[in-house]
Amino acid sequence: MLALAAHALAEGQNKPEPKDLWLEPFIPASSWKPCADQHNWEPNEGKNGYILVTANGGMNQQRVAVCNAVVLARLLNATLVVPKFLYSSVWKDVSQFSDIYQEEHFINYLSPDIRIVEELPKELQSLDLESIGSIVTDEDIRKEAKPSFYLKNVLPILLKNGVVHFLGFGNRLAFDPIPFQLQRLRCRCNFHALQFAPKIQETGALLLQRLRQHEGHPGGPLDHYLVGSYAEAFKRQNQSHPKKASRYLALHLRYEIDMVAHSLCEFGGGEEERKELEAYREIHFPALTLLKKTTKLPSPQELRSEGLCPLTPEESILMLAALGFNRKTRIFVAGSQIYGGRSRLIALTNLYPKLVTKENLLSTTELEPFANFSSQLAALDYIGCAAADAFAMTDSGSQLSSLVSGFRIYYGGGKMATIRPNKRRLASIFTKNSTIEWRIFEQRVRKAVRQTKHVQTRPKGRSVYRYPRCKECMCRTE
């Protein structure tokens, strides 16, 4: 099928692309405007005690945890200590909050909502939090617990001991039901309070400049949020050489070994692949390994038919070719440490010669400050994806894809196209790809993706970070 795609791209390189390929449904999408910055309440005094949070996971999981912690501080009338990030054996990154975000902006922006301090008062720093029962882990809180759970179970600990430490704090606060202002605070934190640190913004602006292949770019609200004043700085430096911007497509390949191993899917690598992924699971996902031994789980074939397997790099590229992106399309690939090695990524350039990664666009010297800091590198990928003219996600469950697509809705003015594949439908198409003509494959893929390209308000219980079209985050103008 890759050979058929290559032939089709070569034959149609001067053929016009489908009219809606780079577009969102503009009229319904543009009727929603950002308004999470609005609030009408008094600042929280934080007099009930202090909340410590040590967030786990990668950059995007940690971001969600920080937003939830901000809401809990308001809910419990507590003072939030600037969150810390837990070292992970998967991510292997020692980055802390101020390495990724602007700490002063975070504290000041949220000062009308909650009280935030850099550290615990000295009299509380010597407490043995475990012995006094002030450590609360993810095991103590069910996933997406309601605010009432915290008022009933955590507030008494806070009032008794003066401090509560949420250790490994993940996705532990419900999206519904939750009071309007608390939900809005969640949006305010995500879309306004968390701005990347200056060194990330500066390198991110350089990345965007090279992706767009021009010296100056008018930018917009999203550019300003992502890279701050650095976008304007690059524009001023080069305004004597104006060039028209080149549009680009960003593709998030969530196909790193942790995702591949955790999916329990198979990807055509036979016994060698099974042994490698099982060994990885035993080290990094021991609970999943145990579950496999004690519980009958769906087979890899069943998982794939249900659309629960991540798209492979080859499937992702086939999808883009079938949608009509021509051979000249500039494609930025995020998450480029793909399972199977760089040779797998290089093979895709046979179809799209202008396929690039941040490693291609930034020099070794420019990337050196971020070496061994996976979360900071993820922030650069985040910037490249969020600012793209079109963004294609390959796994709808990915936190980066969810957060990026939400940002594009919130700041994009209805102009930033996002491709959200229905993996179950695509799985059905891909299983037949060796027996159908390219023209039929193309038609089926386009239909499957077009069905997901619509403007919708946030479904009940779903993430406000991914679906910000709701009264708490955005205001409708019609």
C-alpha positions as CSV (number, residue, x, y, z in Angstrom):
1,M,0.0,0.0,0.0
2,L,2.9,2.4,0.6
3,A,4.0,1.7,-3.0
4,L,0.5,2.6,-4.2
5,A,0.6,5.8,-2.1
6,A,4.0,6.8,-3.5
7,H,2.7,6.3,-7.0
8,A,-0.4,8.3,-6.4
9,L,1.6,11.1,-4.8
10,A,4.1,11.2,-7.7
11,E,1.3,11.3,-10.2
12,G,-0.8,13.9,-8.4
13,Q,2.0,16.3,-7.2
14,N,0.5,19.1,-9.2
15,K,-3.1,18.1,-8.6
16,P,-5.0,20.6,-6.4
17,E,-5.6,19.5,-2.8
18,P,-9.2,19.0,-1.5
19,K,-10.7,22.5,-0.7
20,D,-11.4,21.7,3.0
21,L,-8.0,20.0,3.7
22,W,-6.5,22.9,5.6
23,L,-9.8,24.3,6.9
24,E,-12.1,23.9,9.9
25,P,-15.8,24.6,9.6
26,F,-15.2,28.3,10.0
27,I,-18.6,29.9,10.7
28,P,-19.6,27.6,13.6
29,A,-16.1,27.4,14.9
30,S,-15.4,31.1,14.9
31,S,-18.6,31.8,17.0
32,W,-16.7,30.6,20.1
33,K,-14.3,33.1,21.7
34,P,-11.9,32.7,24.7
35,C,-13.2,34.0,28.0
36,A,-11.7,31.9,30.7
37,D,-9.7,34.9,31.9
38,Q,-13.0,36.4,33.2
39,H,-13.9,35.9,36.9
40,N,-16.0,37.6,39.5
41,W,-15.0,36.3,42.9
42,E,-12.7,37.4,45.7
43,P,-9.2,35.9,46.1
44,N,-8.9,32.8,48.2
45,E,-7.2,33.5,51.5
46,G,-5.8,30.0,51.7
47,K,-6.2,30.0,55.5
48,N,-7.1,26.3,55.9
49,G,-3.5,25.1,55.4
50,Y,-1.0,24.2,52.6
51,I,-1.3,21.8,49.6
52,L,1.8,20.2,48.3
53,V,1.6,18.4,44.9
54,T,4.1,16.1,43.4
55,A,2.8,15.4,39.9
56,N,3.7,12.2,38.0
57,G,3.9,11.3,34.3
58,G,5.3,13.4,31.4
59,M,4.9,17.1,30.7
60,N,1.3,16.9,29.6
61,Q,0.1,14.7,32.5
62,Q,1.9,17.0,34.9
63,R,0.1,20.0,33.3
64,V,-3.3,18.5,34.0
65,A,-2.3,17.7,37.6
66,V,-1.2,21.3,38.1
67,C,-4.5,22.6,36.9
68,N,-6.4,20.2,39.1
69,A,-4.3,21.2,42.1
70,V,-5.1,24.9,41.5
71,V,-8.8,24.0,41.6
72,L,-8.4,22.0,44.8
73,A,-6.6,24.8,46.5
74,R,-9.6,27.0,45.8
75,L,-12.1,24.4,46.8
76,L,-10.4,23.7,50.1
77,N,-9.5,27.3,50.8
78,A,-5.9,26.3,51.0
79,T,-2.5,27.8,50.0
80,L,-0.9,26.0,47.1
81,V,2.9,25.5,47.2
82,V,4.4,25.7,43.7
83,P,4.0,22.1,42.4
84,K,6.9,19.7,42.1
85,F,7.3,17.0,39.4
86,L,8.0,13.4,40.2
87,Y,11.0,11.7,38.6
88,S,9.8,8.9,36.3
89,S,11.7,5.8,35.2
90,V,10.0,6.1,31.9
91,W,10.6,9.8,31.2
92,K,13.9,10.1,33.1
93,D,13.6,13.8,33.5
94,V,14.6,15.9,36.6
95,S,12.9,19.1,35.3
96,Q,10.9,21.0,37.9
97,F,8.2,23.6,37.5
98,S,10.4,26.6,36.8
99,D,12.4,24.6,34.2
100,I,9.2,24.4,32.1
101,Y,6.9,27.2,33.1
102,Q,7.2,30.8,34.2
103,E,6.8,30.5,38.0
104,E,6.3,34.2,38.6
105,H,3.6,34.6,36.0
106,F,1.8,31.5,37.3
107,I,1.8,32.9,40.9
108,N,0.8,36.4,39.8
109,Y,-1.8,35.5,37.2
110,L,-3.7,33.3,39.7
111,S,-3.4,35.6,42.6
112,P,-7.1,36.8,42.2
113,D,-8.1,33.2,42.6
114,I,-5.8,31.4,45.1
115,R,-2.8,32.1,47.2
116,I,0.4,30.4,45.9
117,V,3.8,30.3,47.7
118,E,7.2,29.0,46.6
119,E,7.7,26.7,49.7
120,L,6.2,25.6,53.0
121,P,6.7,27.8,56.1
122,K,9.7,26.7,58.1
123,E,7.6,25.4,61.0
124,L,5.9,22.9,58.7
125,Q,9.0,21.8,56.7
126,S,10.2,19.5,59.5
127,L,7.0,17.6,59.8
128,D,7.0,13.9,59.0
129,L,4.0,14.0,56.7
130,E,3.7,10.3,56.4
131,S,3.6,9.6,60.1
132,I,0.9,12.2,60.7
133,G,-1.2,10.9,57.8
134,S,-0.8,13.9,55.5
135,I,0.3,12.0,52.4
136,V,-2.4,11.2,49.9
137,T,-1.6,9.1,46.9
138,D,-3.4,8.2,43.7
139,E,-4.4,4.9,45.4
140,D,-6.3,6.8,48.0
141,I,-8.4,8.7,45.4
142,R,-10.4,7.1,42.7
143,K,-10.0,8.4,39.2
144,E,-11.9,11.7,38.5
145,A,-13.2,12.0,42.1
146,K,-15.9,14.6,42.7
147,P,-15.3,17.8,44.7
148,S,-17.4,16.3,47.5
149,F,-14.8,13.5,48.0
150,Y,-12.1,16.1,48.8
151,L,-14.4,18.1,51.1
152,K,-15.3,14.9,53.0
153,N,-11.9,13.1,53.1
154,V,-9.1,15.6,52.5
155,L,-10.3,18.8,54.2
156,P,-10.4,17.2,57.7
157,I,-6.7,16.2,57.3
158,L,-5.8,19.7,56.1
159,L,-7.6,21.3,59.0
160,K,-6.0,18.9,61.5
161,N,-2.4,18.9,60.3
162,G,-2.1,22.2,58.3
163,V,-0.7,20.5,55.3
164,V,-1.6,17.8,52.8
165,H,0.8,16.3,50.2
166,F,-0.7,14.8,47.1
167,L,2.0,12.4,46.0
168,G,1.8,11.2,42.3
169,F,-1.2,13.3,41.8
170,G,-2.7,12.5,38.4
171,N,-6.1,12.7,36.8
172,R,-8.0,12.7,40.1
173,L,-10.6,15.4,39.8
174,A,-13.9,14.9,37.9
175,F,-15.0,17.2,35.0
176,D,-18.6,16.8,36.0
177,P,-20.3,17.7,38.2
178,I,-18.2,20.7,39.3
179,P,-19.3,24.3,40.1
180,F,-19.0,26.8,37.2
181,Q,-16.3,29.0,38.7
182,L,-14.1,26.0,39.6
183,Q,-14.3,24.7,36.1
184,R,-13.5,28.1,34.7
185,L,-10.5,28.3,37.1
186,R,-9.3,25.0,35.6
187,C,-9.5,26.6,32.1
188,R,-7.9,29.8,33.3
189,C,-4.9,27.8,34.6
190,N,-4.4,25.7,31.5
191,F,-5.0,28.4,28.9
192,H,-3.6,31.5,30.6
193,A,-1.5,30.8,33.7
194,L,0.9,28.1,32.4
195,Q,3.3,29.9,30.0
196,F,6.6,28.2,28.9
197,A,9.9,29.3,30.4
198,P,11.8,31.9,28.4
199,K,14.5,29.5,27.1
200,I,11.7,27.2,25.7
201,Q,9.9,30.2,24.2
202,E,13.0,31.4,22.5
203,T,13.9,28.1,21.0
204,G,10.2,27.5,20.2
205,A,10.1,30.8,18.2
206,L,13.2,29.7,16.3
207,L,11.6,26.4,15.5
208,L,8.4,28.1,14.2
209,Q,10.5,30.5,12.1
210,R,12.2,27.5,10.4
211,L,9.0,25.5,10.0
212,R,7.3,28.4,8.3
213,Q,10.5,29.1,6.2
214,H,10.2,32.8,6.5
215,E,11.8,35.6,8.6
216,G,8.7,37.3,9.9
217,H,5.2,36.2,10.7
218,P,2.2,38.2,11.9
219,G,1.5,35.6,14.6
220,G,-1.6,35.8,16.6
221,P,-3.0,35.0,20.1
222,L,-1.7,31.5,19.9
223,D,1.8,32.5,18.9
224,H,1.9,35.1,21.6
225,Y,0.8,32.5,24.2
226,L,3.3,29.9,23.0
227,V,6.5,32.0,22.5
228,G,5.6,35.4,24.0
229,S,7.7,38.3,22.9
230,Y,10.2,36.1,21.0
231,A,7.9,35.9,18.0
232,E,8.0,39.7,17.6
233,A,11.7,39.8,18.3
234,F,12.5,37.4,15.3
235,K,10.1,39.4,13.2
236,R,11.9,42.7,14.0
237,Q,15.3,41.2,13.4
238,N,14.4,40.1,9.9
239,Q,11.8,42.6,8.7
240,S,14.1,43.8,6.0
241,H,13.7,40.4,4.2
242,P,10.0,39.8,4.1
243,K,8.9,36.4,2.7
244,K,5.5,34.8,2.5
245,A,4.8,32.2,5.2
246,S,4.9,28.6,4.2
247,R,2.1,26.6,5.8
248,Y,2.9,23.2,7.4
249,L,1.2,20.2,8.8
250,A,2.1,18.9,12.2
251,L,1.8,15.1,12.9
252,H,2.0,13.8,16.4
253,L,3.3,10.2,16.2
254,R,2.4,8.8,19.6
255,Y,4.5,5.7,18.8
256,E,7.2,5.7,21.5
257,I,8.0,2.3,23.1
258,D,6.0,3.1,26.3
259,M,2.8,3.7,24.3
260,V,3.4,0.7,22.1
261,A,4.1,-1.6,25.1
262,H,1.2,-0.3,27.2
263,S,-1.3,-0.8,24.3
264,L,-0.8,-4.6,24.4
265,C,-1.1,-4.6,20.6
266,E,1.1,-6.3,18.0
267,F,2.7,-4.5,15.1
268,G,4.0,-7.1,12.8
269,G,7.4,-7.7,14.4
270,G,6.7,-11.3,15.4
271,E,8.3,-13.1,18.3
272,E,11.2,-10.7,18.6
273,E,8.8,-7.7,19.0
274,R,6.7,-9.6,21.6
275,K,9.7,-10.5,23.7
276,E,11.0,-6.9,23.6
277,L,7.7,-5.3,24.6
278,E,7.0,-7.9,27.3
279,A,10.5,-7.2,28.8
280,Y,9.7,-3.4,28.7
281,R,6.3,-4.0,30.4
282,E,7.9,-6.0,33.2
283,I,10.2,-3.2,34.1
284,H,8.0,-0.1,33.5
285,F,4.4,-1.5,33.8
286,P,4.6,-4.3,36.4
287,A,0.9,-3.9,37.3
288,L,0.0,-4.5,33.6
289,T,2.3,-7.5,33.5
290,L,0.5,-9.0,36.5
291,L,-2.9,-8.2,35.0
292,K,-1.9,-10.1,31.9
293,K,-1.1,-13.2,34.0
294,T,-4.2,-13.1,36.1
295,T,-6.9,-11.8,33.8
296,K,-8.2,-12.7,30.3
297,L,-7.6,-9.6,28.3
298,P,-8.7,-8.9,24.7
299,S,-6.4,-10.3,22.1
300,P,-4.2,-7.9,19.9
301,Q,-6.6,-8.6,17.0
302,E,-9.6,-7.6,19.1
303,L,-7.8,-4.5,20.3
304,R,-7.0,-3.4,16.8
305,S,-10.5,-4.0,15.5
306,E,-11.9,-1.8,18.3
307,G,-9.5,1.0,17.3
308,L,-7.5,0.7,20.5
309,C,-4.0,0.4,18.9
310,P,-1.9,3.4,18.1
311,L,-1.5,4.1,14.4
312,T,1.9,3.0,13.1
313,P,4.0,5.6,11.3
314,E,3.2,3.9,8.0
315,E,-0.5,4.0,8.7
316,S,-0.3,7.6,9.7
317,I,1.4,8.5,6.4
318,L,-1.0,6.5,4.4
319,M,-3.9,8.4,6.1
320,L,-2.3,11.8,5.1
321,A,-1.7,10.6,1.5
322,A,-5.3,9.4,1.2
323,L,-6.7,12.7,2.6
324,G,-4.9,14.5,-0.3
325,F,-1.9,16.2,1.2
326,N,0.5,16.4,-1.7
327,R,4.1,15.4,-2.0
328,K,5.3,19.0,-1.5
329,T,3.6,19.3,1.9
330,R,5.9,20.3,4.7
331,I,5.3,17.9,7.6
332,F,6.6,18.4,11.1
333,V,6.7,15.1,13.1
334,A,6.5,15.4,16.9
335,G,7.4,12.6,19.1
336,S,10.2,11.5,16.8
337,Q,11.7,8.9,19.1
338,I,9.6,6.3,17.5
339,Y,9.6,2.6,18.3
340,G,11.7,0.9,15.6
341,G,14.3,3.6,15.3
342,R,14.9,6.5,13.0
343,S,15.3,4.3,10.0
344,R,11.5,3.8,10.2
345,L,11.0,7.6,10.1
346,I,13.5,8.1,7.3
347,A,11.6,5.6,5.1
348,L,8.6,7.9,5.3
349,T,10.5,10.7,3.5
350,N,10.2,8.6,0.3
351,L,6.6,9.7,0.3
352,Y,7.0,13.2,1.8
353,P,10.5,14.6,1.2
354,K,9.8,17.7,3.2
355,L,9.1,15.7,6.4
356,V,11.1,17.2,9.3
357,T,11.6,17.0,13.1
358,K,12.9,19.4,15.6
359,E,16.2,17.5,15.5
360,N,16.4,18.4,11.7
361,L,15.5,22.0,12.2
362,L,17.5,22.9,15.2
363,S,21.3,22.5,15.5
364,T,23.0,20.4,18.1
365,T,24.1,23.6,19.8
366,E,20.5,24.9,19.9
367,L,19.1,21.6,21.3
368,E,22.0,21.1,23.8
369,P,20.3,23.0,26.7
370,F,17.4,20.5,26.4
371,A,19.4,17.3,26.2
372,N,18.3,14.7,28.7
373,F,15.2,16.8,29.6
374,S,12.3,14.9,27.9
375,S,9.6,17.3,29.2
376,Q,11.4,20.4,27.9
377,L,11.8,18.6,24.5
378,A,8.1,17.8,24.6
379,A,7.4,21.5,25.1
380,L,9.1,22.2,21.8
381,D,7.0,19.5,20.1
382,Y,4.0,21.1,21.8
383,I,4.8,24.5,20.3
384,G,5.4,23.0,16.8
385,C,2.1,21.2,16.9
386,A,-0.1,23.9,18.4
387,A,1.0,26.6,15.9
388,A,0.7,24.4,12.8
389,D,-1.7,25.3,10.0
390,A,-3.1,21.8,10.3
391,F,-2.5,19.3,13.0
392,A,-3.0,15.5,12.7
393,M,-3.3,13.4,15.8
394,T,-2.7,9.6,15.5
395,D,-4.0,8.7,19.0
396,S,-7.0,10.5,20.5
397,G,-6.1,9.3,24.0
398,S,-2.7,11.1,23.9
399,Q,-2.4,13.9,26.4
400,L,-0.3,16.0,24.0
401,S,-2.8,15.6,21.2
402,S,-5.7,16.4,23.5
403,L,-4.1,19.5,25.0
404,V,-2.8,20.7,21.6
405,S,-6.2,20.3,19.9
406,G,-7.8,22.2,22.8
407,F,-5.4,25.1,22.5
408,R,-6.0,25.3,18.8
409,I,-9.8,25.6,19.5
410,Y,-9.3,28.1,22.3
411,Y,-6.9,30.4,20.5
412,G,-7.4,29.5,16.8
413,G,-10.3,31.7,15.9
414,G,-11.9,28.8,14.0
415,K,-9.1,28.8,11.5
416,M,-6.8,26.0,12.7
417,A,-7.7,22.6,11.1
418,T,-7.3,19.5,13.3
419,I,-7.5,15.9,11.9
420,R,-9.0,13.5,14.5
421,P,-9.1,10.0,13.0
422,N,-11.6,7.5,14.0
423,K,-9.2,4.6,14.7
424,R,-11.9,1.9,14.8
425,R,-13.0,2.9,11.3
426,L,-9.5,3.2,10.0
427,A,-8.6,-0.2,11.5
428,S,-11.3,-1.7,9.4
429,I,-10.0,0.0,6.3
430,F,-6.3,-0.9,6.9
431,T,-7.1,-4.6,7.4
432,K,-8.4,-4.6,3.8
433,N,-5.7,-2.4,2.4
434,S,-4.0,-5.2,0.5
435,T,-7.1,-6.1,-1.4
436,I,-8.6,-2.7,-2.5
437,E,-7.6,-0.2,-5.1
438,W,-5.9,3.1,-4.0
439,R,-8.9,5.1,-5.2
440,I,-11.3,3.1,-3.0
441,F,-8.9,3.3,0.0
442,E,-8.7,7.1,-0.5
443,Q,-12.5,7.5,-0.6
444,R,-12.9,5.4,2.6
445,V,-10.2,7.2,4.6
446,R,-11.6,10.7,3.6
447,K,-15.1,9.7,4.6
448,A,-13.9,8.3,7.9
449,V,-11.9,11.5,8.8
450,R,-14.6,13.9,7.5
451,Q,-17.1,12.4,9.9
452,T,-15.0,13.6,12.8
453,K,-14.5,17.1,11.4
454,H,-17.3,19.0,13.1
455,V,-17.7,21.7,15.7
456,Q,-19.1,20.3,19.0
457,T,-19.6,21.6,22.5
458,R,-17.9,19.7,25.3
459,P,-19.7,16.4,25.9
460,K,-20.6,15.8,29.6
461,G,-17.8,14.3,31.6
462,R,-15.1,15.0,28.9
463,S,-12.0,17.1,29.4
464,V,-12.3,20.9,29.2
465,Y,-8.6,20.9,28.1
466,R,-9.5,19.0,24.9
467,Y,-13.1,20.4,24.5
468,P,-13.0,24.0,25.6
469,R,-16.2,24.9,23.8
470,C,-18.3,25.2,26.9
471,K,-19.6,28.2,28.9
472,E,-16.9,27.8,31.5
473,C,-14.0,28.3,29.0
474,M,-15.4,30.0,25.9
475,C,-18.2,32.4,25.2
476,R,-20.5,32.0,22.2
477,T,-21.0,35.2,20.1
478,E,-24.3,34.2,18.5
